[in-house]
Amino acid sequence: TEASLVGLFREAGFVVETSRYFNWVGAVGWYLFGRILKRPHITKVATKGFGLVSRLRTLEERFHFSFGLSVIVVGRRPVE
């Protein structure tokens, strides 16, 4: 989770500059195909569909969603 990764950064002595979830489009696709449709693997049709909806990923630059497949954390080690 974002909170656990931020905690690890802080425990290691980093100052967290920013953190957020990333790839919400992939998370929606995973939930739809893996959880709802119970597909054991990604089909060719799903891959093509992902290509079409991946244009929505530009929204990630404008809006920060509270879910995603990945977490991005940027930290810096303080100067001593």
Secondary structure, DSSP 8 states (H G I E B T S, - for coil): -HHHHHHHHHHTT-EEEEEEEE-HHHHHHHIIIIIIS--SS--HHHHHHHHHHGGGGGHHHH---S--SEEEEEEE----
